[in-house]
Amino acid sequence: MSVFKHEYRAYTGPVTSLPSRIGVLARYALAEAWSSKITWALFVASILPVVVFLVTIYLANNPIARALILRGNSGGPEINASFFLKLLTSQCWLALVLTAWVAPRLVSFDLADNALPILLSHPISRFGYVLGKFIALFSSLSIVTWIPALLLFAYEGYTSPLPWVGANLRVAFGLLAGSVLWIALLSILGLALSSWVKWRMVATGCIFAAVFVPAGVGGVVSAILRTKWGLLLNVPVMMSQLWARIMGVPDSIHIGRELPNTAIASVLALVCFICIFILNARIRAREVVRG
């Protein structure tokens, strides 16, 4: 029978729930992100510092092993808020490297293959599409940031001969809050820049440039004008100060160059607003081609 003689009717069967549709996007995005051997190599490289910190905690709480390795030296590593701040800093910056590789794989391929009109023709909104990709990237970054950090915190509480956990709950909160804030920022920034650039390698470079180029400009502005406000363009400095304050560690930056929490929060909110604007402009169900 010819196609035009068929009678087409609207689908009246059961419809899946919105969370399940977003879950499908997140599941396939995770599969795409971790299908690359480079992703696994970056993951292994991100876990190596965790192993080093784990061994350090073991030595700090095992006098026999410490005596054998340190050759009778009574001194040893001190496990405190500063120790876990170093762990948080190292893992968060390794998460940036992982973001630069994974984020373009989640969005750039859809843009390069003109797959967005097909995806958005299904019962999924633009917000659902972005949320599914965000969940996939956020989950990938979680396994190298707050999850291993809290596991090490729990291990320290288990091996410490003193009631350590109750006196250091602020450290656990700082590890969780600092990691979540950072990887949420990385996720939305990575998706926004990846949606703006169709070429994956260029998008990877743009993610690094978005963090370090303004940092250089802010350093120059601060040095020339002799003001601390140029540091608001320096994401590494802002996040380092924020992480230290959340965990209760004294800032190592020079006196007079501390940034107020409200200023840091305003800059981070502005960055998120710009990223949302970019995503709203780029994630469309149609593409206009000008001849």
DODO-73991 format. One line per 5 residues: number of its first residue (from 1); for each residue y, x, z of N, C-alpha, C. Coordinates in nm, 3 decimals. Atoms other than C-alpha are relative to their C-alpha. Layout:
NUM) Y/X/Z/Y/X/Z/Y/X/Z  ... $
END
This chain:
1) -0.118/0.085/0.000/0.000/0.000/0.000/0.125/0.090/0.000  -0.124/-0.076/0.008/0.346/0.128/-0.084/0.072/-0.001/0.133  -0.069/-0.012/-0.128/0.568/0.243/0.198/0.097/-0.114/0.020  -0.102/0.102/-0.018/0.838/-0.012/0.130/-0.058/-0.137/0.028  0.060/0.129/-0.029/0.586/-0.296/0.168/-0.048/-0.012/0.145 $
6) 0.036/0.007/-0.141/0.506/-0.204/0.528/0.110/-0.068/0.080  -0.096/0.062/-0.091/0.672/-0.401/0.802/0.008/0.086/0.126  -0.020/-0.087/-0.115/0.821/-0.182/1.075/0.064/-0.081/0.112  -0.053/0.069/-0.117/0.885/-0.310/1.423/0.031/0.103/0.108  -0.036/-0.089/-0.109/1.041/-0.156/1.728/-0.117/0.016/0.096 $
11) 0.108/-0.029/-0.095/0.807/0.006/1.978/0.023/-0.079/0.128  -0.011/0.085/-0.119/0.737/-0.228/2.269/-0.098/0.041/0.110  0.097/-0.045/-0.098/0.480/-0.026/2.462/0.066/0.061/0.122  -0.056/-0.061/-0.122/0.522/0.155/2.793/0.085/0.122/-0.033  -0.093/-0.111/0.020/0.804/0.408/2.818/-0.009/0.093/0.121 $
16) 0.008/-0.096/-0.110/0.780/0.724/3.021/0.133/0.004/0.077  -0.120/-0.008/-0.083/1.026/0.778/3.305/0.085/0.119/-0.042  -0.091/-0.107/0.035/1.330/0.999/3.263/-0.040/0.135/0.063  0.041/-0.129/-0.055/1.208/1.267/3.509/-0.118/0.063/-0.074  0.114/-0.056/0.072/0.883/1.303/3.317/0.041/0.058/-0.136 $
21) -0.049/-0.054/0.128/1.072/1.353/2.988/0.067/0.135/0.022  -0.064/-0.128/-0.031/1.284/1.625/3.147/-0.106/0.103/0.038  0.109/-0.092/-0.037/0.964/1.774/3.291/-0.071/0.057/-0.120  0.063/-0.051/0.123/0.817/1.802/2.942/0.084/0.111/-0.061  -0.088/-0.104/0.052/1.121/1.996/2.823/-0.007/0.126/0.086 $
26) 0.007/-0.116/-0.089/1.107/2.221/3.129/-0.132/0.073/-0.015  0.132/-0.064/0.013/0.734/2.284/3.086/-0.011/0.082/-0.128  0.007/-0.073/0.126/0.762/2.382/2.722/0.100/0.115/-0.003  -0.097/-0.110/-0.008/1.073/2.591/2.795/-0.059/0.116/0.081  0.065/-0.105/-0.077/0.879/2.782/3.062/-0.107/0.070/-0.082 $
31) 0.103/-0.061/0.084/0.592/2.835/2.820/0.062/0.091/-0.105  -0.068/-0.083/0.100/0.834/2.969/2.559/0.057/0.126/0.064  -0.061/-0.116/-0.066/1.009/3.196/2.808/-0.103/0.105/0.036  0.101/-0.094/-0.048/0.688/3.352/2.939/-0.106/0.033/-0.105  0.093/-0.035/0.108/0.513/3.379/2.603/0.025/0.140/-0.053 $
36) -0.035/-0.134/0.047/0.683/3.715/2.543/-0.052/0.105/0.097  0.046/-0.110/-0.084/0.533/4.040/2.671/0.118/0.070/0.068  -0.118/-0.061/-0.060/0.885/4.167/2.734/0.040/-0.074/0.127  -0.029/0.077/-0.121/0.939/3.883/2.982/-0.089/0.044/0.115  0.092/-0.045/-0.104/0.631/3.991/3.174/0.033/0.142/0.045 $
41) -0.037/-0.136/-0.037/0.741/4.354/3.163/0.123/0.000/0.090  -0.119/0.010/-0.085/1.081/4.260/3.306/-0.035/-0.058/0.136  0.043/0.057/-0.127/0.910/4.052/3.572/-0.066/0.106/0.089  0.066/-0.105/-0.076/0.691/4.343/3.678/0.103/0.101/0.052  -0.105/-0.093/-0.043/0.995/4.572/3.687/0.085/-0.059/0.113 $
46) -0.079/0.065/-0.105/1.177/4.316/3.904/-0.076/-0.008/0.132  0.079/0.009/-0.122/0.889/4.303/4.153/-0.020/0.137/0.065  0.021/-0.133/-0.057/0.864/4.680/4.200/0.090/0.028/0.121  -0.080/-0.020/-0.123/1.164/4.695/4.440/-0.051/-0.080/0.119  0.055/0.081/-0.110/1.002/4.417/4.643/-0.116/0.074/0.066 $
51) 0.111/-0.077/-0.056/0.693/4.635/4.684/0.054/0.114/0.087  -0.059/-0.109/-0.078/0.912/4.923/4.804/0.052/-0.053/0.134  -0.050/0.059/-0.125/1.083/4.699/5.062/-0.115/-0.046/0.089  0.117/0.041/-0.077/0.743/4.565/5.168/-0.061/0.118/0.073  0.054/-0.121/-0.064/0.613/4.916/5.236/0.093/0.048/0.111 $
56) -0.096/-0.041/-0.102/0.932/4.993/5.427/-0.013/-0.085/0.126  0.019/0.088/-0.115/0.882/4.690/5.652/-0.129/0.035/0.073  0.128/-0.037/-0.061/0.521/4.792/5.709/0.013/0.128/0.084  -0.018/-0.126/-0.074/0.621/5.145/5.813/0.086/-0.020/0.124  -0.090/0.022/-0.114/0.896/5.017/6.040/-0.070/-0.067/0.118 $
61) 0.067/0.075/-0.107/0.652/4.802/6.237/-0.141/0.052/0.030  0.131/-0.058/-0.025/0.342/5.024/6.232/0.019/0.143/0.047  -0.028/-0.136/-0.050/0.385/5.328/6.458/-0.102/0.103/-0.047  0.101/-0.096/0.044/0.056/5.488/6.347/0.029/0.047/-0.142  -0.032/-0.038/0.139/0.142/5.476/5.977/0.130/0.078/-0.006 $
66) -0.126/-0.072/-0.001/0.495/5.588/6.053/-0.018/0.143/0.050  0.024/-0.135/-0.050/0.367/5.886/6.253/-0.071/0.087/-0.102  0.071/-0.078/0.101/0.134/5.990/5.971/0.089/0.037/-0.117  -0.081/-0.024/0.119/0.386/5.957/5.691/0.126/0.079/0.035  -0.122/-0.069/-0.039/0.697/6.072/5.876/-0.027/0.128/0.081 $
71) 0.041/-0.124/-0.067/0.500/6.357/6.040/0.057/0.010/0.142  -0.041/-0.004/-0.139/0.578/6.265/6.397/0.146/-0.028/0.025  -0.142/0.030/-0.020/0.944/6.190/6.339/0.014/-0.140/0.061  -0.014/0.128/-0.069/1.040/5.914/6.579/0.092/-0.096/-0.074  -0.091/0.087/0.073/1.310/5.784/6.349/-0.071/-0.077/-0.109 $
76) 0.061/0.082/0.103/1.232/5.515/6.097/0.100/-0.098/-0.055  -0.092/0.098/0.059/1.386/5.247/5.879/0.027/-0.114/0.098  -0.040/0.111/-0.086/1.576/4.977/6.063/0.007/-0.127/-0.083  0.005/0.127/0.073/1.506/4.622/5.950/0.103/-0.094/0.062  -0.107/0.085/-0.049/1.825/4.423/5.991/0.063/-0.073/-0.117 $
81) -0.068/0.076/0.106/2.072/4.215/5.792/0.040/0.090/-0.116  -0.038/-0.093/0.107/2.191/4.521/5.598/-0.119/0.032/-0.090  0.122/-0.026/0.077/1.833/4.592/5.491/-0.026/-0.113/-0.098  0.028/0.113/0.089/1.787/4.242/5.351/0.115/-0.024/-0.098  -0.109/0.008/0.097/2.132/4.254/5.189/-0.027/0.092/-0.120 $
86) 0.038/-0.089/0.110/2.013/4.554/4.987/-0.108/-0.062/-0.086  0.105/0.070/0.075/1.703/4.356/4.891/0.060/-0.109/-0.087  -0.062/0.109/0.075/1.913/4.056/4.786/0.081/0.054/-0.117  -0.082/-0.056/0.107/2.152/4.272/4.583/-0.085/0.053/-0.114  0.085/-0.056/0.105/1.879/4.455/4.396/-0.069/-0.109/-0.081 $
91) 0.072/0.106/0.072/1.687/4.138/4.310/0.094/-0.087/-0.082  -0.094/0.084/0.075/1.995/3.944/4.203/0.046/0.069/-0.128  -0.043/-0.069/0.120/2.103/4.213/3.958/-0.115/0.018/-0.098  0.115/0.001/0.090/1.751/4.240/3.821/-0.017/-0.139/-0.063  0.003/0.136/0.055/1.769/3.862/3.775/0.096/-0.013/-0.118 $
96) -0.092/0.001/0.113/2.068/3.921/3.547/-0.066/0.054/-0.126  0.071/-0.056/0.114/1.853/4.139/3.321/-0.101/-0.100/-0.055  0.098/0.100/0.044/1.583/3.872/3.313/0.069/-0.117/-0.068  -0.075/0.109/0.062/1.844/3.607/3.232/0.043/0.035/-0.141  -0.047/-0.043/0.132/1.980/3.808/2.941/-0.110/-0.006/-0.104 $
101) 0.110/0.008/0.096/1.634/3.806/2.784/-0.055/-0.142/-0.015  0.067/0.130/0.004/1.500/3.462/2.878/0.092/-0.110/-0.052  -0.090/0.110/0.036/1.808/3.238/2.834/0.013/-0.019/-0.152  -0.009/0.024/0.145/1.851/3.302/2.458/-0.127/-0.057/-0.061  0.124/0.055/0.053/1.485/3.219/2.401/-0.009/-0.151/0.022 $
106) 0.008/0.142/-0.032/1.541/2.874/2.551/0.089/-0.086/-0.089  -0.097/0.081/0.074/1.839/2.762/2.343/0.022/0.051/-0.142  -0.036/-0.055/0.131/1.907/2.999/2.053/-0.100/-0.038/-0.107  0.101/0.036/0.099/1.578/2.920/1.882/0.019/-0.144/-0.048  -0.024/0.139/0.040/1.655/2.547/1.885/0.120/-0.012/-0.093 $
111) -0.118/0.003/0.084/1.997/2.610/1.735/-0.026/0.064/-0.136  0.025/-0.070/0.126/1.877/2.858/1.473/-0.090/-0.081/-0.092  0.093/0.080/0.081/1.600/2.622/1.357/0.048/-0.143/-0.022  -0.057/0.135/0.014/1.826/2.313/1.366/-0.093/-0.106/0.062  0.095/0.090/-0.066/1.584/2.151/1.611/0.067/-0.100/0.092 $
116) -0.066/0.091/-0.094/1.846/1.979/1.828/0.003/-0.146/-0.050  0.003/0.140/0.044/1.877/1.667/1.604/-0.135/-0.066/0.020  0.134/0.057/-0.019/1.499/1.620/1.626/-0.026/-0.026/0.147  0.024/0.016/-0.143/1.484/1.675/2.001/0.081/-0.115/0.058  -0.088/0.102/-0.057/1.779/1.449/2.077/-0.020/-0.137/-0.065 $
121) 0.035/0.131/0.057/1.646/1.174/1.849/-0.105/-0.071/0.085  0.094/0.059/-0.095/1.381/1.119/2.115/0.079/-0.059/0.118  -0.073/0.061/-0.114/1.465/0.922/2.431/0.035/0.103/0.107  -0.048/-0.103/-0.093/1.632/1.220/2.594/0.148/0.024/-0.029  -0.143/-0.020/0.018/2.003/1.271/2.648/0.034/0.148/-0.006 $
126) -0.045/-0.139/-0.001/2.206/1.588/2.609/-0.008/0.059/0.140  0.010/-0.046/-0.138/2.224/1.612/2.986/-0.145/0.029/0.038  0.141/-0.024/-0.028/1.846/1.579/3.009/-0.052/0.125/-0.068  0.040/-0.121/0.071/1.801/1.851/2.748/0.047/0.124/0.075  -0.054/-0.115/-0.072/2.029/2.092/2.933/-0.066/0.015/0.136 $
131) 0.063/-0.006/-0.131/1.874/2.001/3.267/-0.142/0.056/-0.008  0.134/-0.054/0.017/1.524/2.073/3.139/0.001/0.150/-0.022  -0.012/-0.144/0.021/1.629/2.416/3.013/0.047/0.070/0.127  -0.051/-0.058/-0.125/1.819/2.478/3.337/-0.112/0.015/0.103  0.111/-0.006/-0.096/1.512/2.398/3.548/-0.094/0.115/-0.035 $
136) 0.090/-0.108/0.042/1.300/2.637/3.341/0.058/0.137/0.033  -0.062/-0.130/-0.028/1.548/2.924/3.373/0.016/0.021/0.149  -0.017/-0.011/-0.145/1.620/2.854/3.740/-0.133/0.034/0.067  0.132/-0.029/-0.057/1.248/2.855/3.818/-0.043/0.142/-0.030  0.038/-0.136/0.036/1.195/3.181/3.631/0.075/0.102/0.085 $
141) -0.078/-0.094/-0.081/1.474/3.351/3.826/-0.035/-0.011/0.148  0.034/0.018/-0.141/1.355/3.207/4.158/-0.114/0.092/0.042  0.118/-0.079/-0.038/1.030/3.404/4.149/0.032/0.148/0.013  -0.038/-0.140/-0.019/1.222/3.733/4.148/0.116/0.013/0.099  -0.115/-0.007/-0.091/1.500/3.642/4.395/-0.036/-0.055/0.137 $
146) 0.012/0.052/-0.136/1.476/3.407/4.691/-0.144/-0.017/0.045  0.140/0.016/-0.043/1.099/3.352/4.688/-0.056/0.130/0.058  0.048/-0.124/-0.063/1.001/3.720/4.738/0.084/0.042/0.120  -0.084/-0.037/-0.113/1.300/3.770/4.969/-0.041/-0.074/0.127  0.042/0.076/-0.118/1.192/3.491/5.203/-0.142/0.037/0.044 $
151) 0.133/-0.046/-0.038/0.833/3.612/5.190/0.008/0.130/0.080  -0.019/-0.123/-0.077/0.948/3.955/5.307/0.061/-0.030/0.137  -0.057/0.040/-0.129/1.156/3.789/5.578/-0.110/-0.053/0.092  0.110/0.052/-0.080/0.848/3.600/5.696/-0.096/0.112/0.042  0.089/-0.111/-0.034/0.640/3.918/5.684/0.060/0.086/0.112 $
156) -0.065/-0.074/-0.107/0.896/4.100/5.898/-0.012/-0.075/0.133  0.016/0.078/-0.122/0.886/3.816/6.149/-0.141/0.003/0.054  0.140/-0.004/-0.042/0.506/3.833/6.155/-0.038/0.136/0.059  0.040/-0.134/-0.043/0.478/4.211/6.198/0.087/0.056/0.111  -0.090/-0.055/-0.101/0.773/4.267/6.430/-0.056/-0.026/0.140 $
161) 0.049/0.022/-0.137/0.668/4.321/6.794/0.096/-0.082/0.085  -0.101/0.076/-0.073/0.987/4.144/6.905/0.016/-0.138/-0.063  -0.029/0.133/0.057/1.082/3.774/6.860/0.118/0.012/-0.098  -0.103/-0.041/0.096/1.271/3.865/6.544/0.057/-0.117/-0.079  -0.042/0.107/0.091/1.287/3.544/6.339/0.112/-0.084/0.060 $
166) -0.100/0.087/-0.061/1.482/3.332/6.585/0.138/0.063/0.009  -0.129/-0.069/-0.010/1.753/3.596/6.620/0.061/0.032/-0.135  -0.050/-0.037/0.134/1.790/3.642/6.243/-0.012/-0.115/-0.099  0.006/0.115/0.091/1.784/3.290/6.101/0.115/0.001/-0.100  -0.113/-0.007/0.093/2.124/3.356/5.946/-0.034/0.086/-0.121 $
171) 0.042/-0.084/0.112/1.964/3.628/5.735/-0.082/-0.081/-0.099  0.081/0.084/0.089/1.709/3.381/5.598/0.087/-0.098/-0.078  -0.092/0.092/0.068/1.983/3.130/5.522/0.081/0.073/-0.106  -0.077/-0.077/0.097/2.187/3.401/5.350/-0.082/0.038/-0.121  0.087/-0.033/0.113/1.891/3.507/5.137/-0.017/-0.119/-0.092 $
176) 0.020/0.121/0.081/1.832/3.151/5.023/0.129/-0.043/-0.068  -0.127/0.049/0.056/2.196/3.046/4.977/0.057/0.096/-0.103  -0.053/-0.098/0.094/2.305/3.369/4.812/-0.077/0.005/-0.130  0.083/-0.004/0.120/2.011/3.370/4.571/0.020/-0.125/-0.085  -0.015/0.125/0.075/2.045/3.002/4.477/0.136/-0.006/-0.070 $
181) -0.133/0.001/0.061/2.418/3.036/4.416/0.005/0.091/-0.121  -0.006/-0.097/0.109/2.372/3.343/4.198/-0.084/-0.045/-0.120  0.085/0.035/0.114/2.079/3.220/3.987/0.046/-0.131/-0.064  -0.058/0.120/0.062/2.247/2.881/3.939/0.114/0.039/-0.093  -0.108/-0.049/0.085/2.553/3.063/3.805/-0.055/0.069/-0.123 $
186) 0.059/-0.069/0.114/2.337/3.286/3.585/-0.062/-0.099/-0.098  0.068/0.096/0.087/2.143/2.988/3.453/0.098/-0.074/-0.089  -0.095/0.076/0.080/2.443/2.786/3.344/0.078/0.091/-0.094  -0.069/-0.096/0.087/2.619/3.096/3.208/-0.088/0.043/-0.115  0.092/-0.041/0.106/2.312/3.208/3.016/-0.022/-0.108/-0.103 $
191) 0.020/0.109/0.095/2.256/2.865/2.862/0.125/-0.024/-0.084  -0.124/0.024/0.074/2.623/2.826/2.766/0.021/0.105/-0.108  -0.020/-0.106/0.099/2.647/3.164/2.594/-0.108/-0.003/-0.107  0.107/0.008/0.098/2.310/3.118/2.426/0.021/-0.116/-0.097  -0.029/0.112/0.089/2.422/2.782/2.287/0.115/0.031/-0.095 $
196) -0.114/-0.035/0.084/2.737/2.943/2.146/-0.039/0.098/-0.110  0.043/-0.101/0.095/2.554/3.224/1.964/-0.143/-0.030/-0.042  0.132/0.034/0.049/2.254/3.147/1.744/-0.095/0.120/-0.001  0.085/-0.119/0.009/2.130/3.507/1.723/-0.037/0.047/0.140  0.049/-0.028/-0.135/1.914/3.597/2.021/0.051/0.131/0.055 $
201) -0.042/-0.130/-0.050/2.002/3.966/2.048/0.150/0.002/0.029  -0.144/0.008/-0.024/2.374/3.890/2.018/0.027/-0.078/0.128  -0.016/0.078/-0.123/2.340/3.627/2.290/-0.033/0.083/0.123  0.034/-0.088/-0.112/2.171/3.883/2.515/0.116/0.093/0.033  -0.115/-0.087/-0.022/2.462/4.122/2.467/0.119/-0.076/0.057 $
206) -0.113/0.080/-0.051/2.713/3.842/2.532/-0.015/-0.029/0.148  0.022/0.028/-0.142/2.553/3.765/2.869/0.040/0.121/0.084  -0.041/-0.120/-0.071/2.593/4.125/2.982/0.152/0.019/-0.007  -0.143/-0.020/0.017/2.945/4.141/2.839/0.080/-0.098/0.085  -0.073/0.100/-0.079/3.048/3.820/3.018/0.011/0.040/0.147 $
211) -0.003/-0.043/-0.139/2.971/3.988/3.351/0.078/0.129/0.018  -0.052/-0.135/-0.025/3.078/4.349/3.305/0.134/0.027/-0.069  -0.129/-0.023/0.066/3.370/4.336/3.059/0.116/-0.051/0.087  -0.107/0.040/-0.091/3.589/4.119/3.288/0.008/0.086/0.125  -0.003/-0.088/-0.118/3.485/4.346/3.576/0.081/0.125/-0.028 $
216) -0.080/-0.116/0.037/3.629/4.645/3.391/0.147/-0.032/-0.012  -0.140/0.041/0.013/3.946/4.457/3.305/0.062/-0.024/0.137  -0.051/0.024/-0.135/3.983/4.346/3.667/0.025/0.129/0.076  -0.022/-0.128/-0.065/3.942/4.703/3.788/0.127/0.069/-0.049  -0.122/-0.060/0.056/4.215/4.823/3.552/0.124/-0.072/0.052 $
221) -0.115/0.077/-0.050/4.449/4.542/3.657/0.028/0.033/0.146  -0.018/-0.032/-0.142/4.390/4.616/4.026/0.057/0.139/0.019  -0.048/-0.137/-0.015/4.452/4.988/3.977/0.145/0.014/-0.045  -0.137/-0.014/0.052/4.770/4.948/3.772/0.100/-0.074/0.087  -0.093/0.083/-0.078/4.931/4.668/3.972/-0.014/0.020/0.150 $
226) 0.025/-0.024/-0.142/4.790/4.788/4.304/-0.010/-0.130/0.078  0.023/0.129/-0.062/4.669/4.443/4.395/-0.149/-0.026/0.005  0.142/0.032/-0.013/4.339/4.303/4.505/-0.041/-0.118/-0.088  0.033/0.122/0.071/4.363/3.990/4.291/-0.066/0.025/-0.134  0.075/-0.032/0.122/4.236/4.169/3.983/-0.150/0.000/0.022 $
231) 0.143/0.001/-0.031/3.900/4.182/4.161/-0.062/-0.138/-0.020  0.055/0.133/0.028/3.866/3.809/4.096/-0.067/-0.006/-0.137  0.070/-0.010/0.128/3.756/3.912/3.746/-0.126/0.084/0.011  0.113/-0.090/-0.020/3.498/4.148/3.893/-0.111/-0.076/0.071  0.108/0.079/-0.058/3.184/3.942/3.945/-0.085/0.081/0.098 $
236) 0.078/-0.077/-0.099/2.985/4.225/4.112/0.069/0.012/0.135  -0.072/-0.013/-0.126/3.257/4.274/4.374/0.006/-0.134/0.072  -0.008/0.132/-0.063/3.300/3.901/4.436/-0.132/-0.040/0.063  0.129/0.041/-0.052/2.930/3.837/4.477/-0.044/0.089/0.115  0.036/-0.089/-0.109/2.880/4.143/4.696/0.069/-0.041/0.130 $
241) -0.072/0.046/-0.119/3.150/4.024/4.934/-0.056/-0.134/0.050  0.050/0.131/-0.039/3.013/3.671/4.932/-0.137/0.011/0.066  0.132/-0.019/-0.059/2.654/3.782/5.000/0.011/0.060/0.140  -0.015/-0.065/-0.130/2.767/4.007/5.286/0.050/-0.098/0.105  -0.054/0.095/-0.096/2.965/3.727/5.450/-0.101/-0.107/0.037 $
246) 0.100/0.102/-0.030/2.686/3.473/5.421/-0.106/0.055/0.096  0.106/-0.059/-0.082/2.438/3.714/5.582/0.054/0.065/0.126  -0.057/-0.056/-0.121/2.681/3.838/5.847/0.005/0.151/0.002  -0.008/-0.146/0.009/2.702/4.197/5.723/0.146/0.038/-0.024  -0.139/-0.042/0.024/3.041/4.375/5.748/0.020/0.048/-0.142 $
251) -0.032/-0.043/0.136/3.206/4.427/5.409/0.018/0.151/-0.004  -0.017/-0.145/0.018/3.186/4.785/5.285/0.121/0.034/-0.084  -0.116/-0.025/0.085/3.493/4.741/5.066/0.119/0.042/0.088  -0.115/-0.051/-0.074/3.822/4.902/5.168/0.082/-0.116/0.059  -0.085/0.100/-0.066/4.049/4.713/5.409/0.121/-0.031/-0.090 $
256) -0.110/0.043/0.084/4.311/4.513/5.223/-0.043/-0.044/-0.138  0.051/0.043/0.130/4.088/4.445/4.922/-0.103/-0.111/0.013  0.090/0.112/-0.018/3.891/4.160/5.073/0.056/-0.124/-0.069  -0.040/0.121/0.071/3.899/3.842/4.867/-0.031/-0.122/0.087  0.027/0.121/-0.078/3.933/3.502/5.039/-0.116/-0.079/-0.059 $
261) 0.113/0.080/0.047/3.632/3.274/5.019/0.045/-0.111/-0.094  -0.049/0.107/0.087/3.842/2.998/4.865/0.030/0.050/-0.140  -0.029/-0.057/0.131/3.954/3.228/4.583/-0.129/0.027/-0.077  0.128/-0.025/0.065/3.597/3.334/4.510/-0.064/-0.129/-0.047  0.059/0.129/0.037/3.476/2.974/4.514/0.074/-0.064/-0.117 $
266) -0.078/0.057/0.110/3.760/2.869/4.281/-0.035/0.066/-0.132  0.035/-0.071/0.123/3.675/3.138/4.027/-0.139/-0.039/-0.048  0.136/0.039/0.038/3.304/3.052/4.033/-0.002/-0.144/-0.053  -0.006/0.137/0.049/3.386/2.682/3.992/0.063/-0.006/-0.139  -0.063/-0.004/0.132/3.614/2.764/3.697/-0.099/0.050/-0.106 $
271) 0.101/-0.050/0.094/3.335/2.965/3.532/-0.101/-0.109/-0.034  0.095/0.108/0.025/3.095/2.674/3.575/0.062/-0.109/-0.087  -0.068/0.101/0.081/3.351/2.432/3.429/0.009/0.044/-0.146  -0.007/-0.051/0.138/3.398/2.653/3.122/-0.137/-0.006/-0.066  0.135/0.005/0.055/3.022/2.677/3.075/-0.040/-0.142/-0.034 $
276) 0.031/0.140/0.028/2.985/2.300/3.098/0.075/-0.048/-0.124  -0.077/0.035/0.119/3.262/2.260/2.840/-0.066/0.055/-0.127  0.067/-0.061/0.117/3.082/2.500/2.603/-0.128/-0.076/-0.033  0.124/0.073/0.024/2.751/2.319/2.647/0.028/-0.138/-0.058  -0.035/0.132/0.052/2.917/1.983/2.585/0.043/0.006/-0.145 $
281) -0.045/-0.014/0.138/3.069/2.115/2.264/-0.111/0.040/-0.095  0.102/-0.056/0.088/2.757/2.284/2.130/-0.128/-0.083/-0.007  0.124/0.078/0.000/2.468/2.059/2.232/0.030/-0.136/-0.059  -0.029/0.123/0.073/2.499/1.787/1.971/-0.125/-0.044/-0.075  0.112/0.054/0.075/2.254/1.557/1.794/0.020/0.011/-0.149 $
286) -0.027/-0.013/0.143/2.413/1.636/1.461/0.073/0.131/-0.022  -0.068/-0.122/0.037/2.549/1.937/1.282/0.086/-0.025/-0.122  -0.092/0.021/0.110/2.853/1.925/1.056/0.006/0.127/-0.084  0.000/-0.113/0.092/2.825/2.153/0.753/0.117/-0.018/-0.096  -0.118/0.008/0.088/3.150/2.221/0.569/-0.026/0.083/-0.125 $
291) 0.024/-0.070/0.126/3.117/2.310/0.204/0.124/0.068/-0.052 $
END
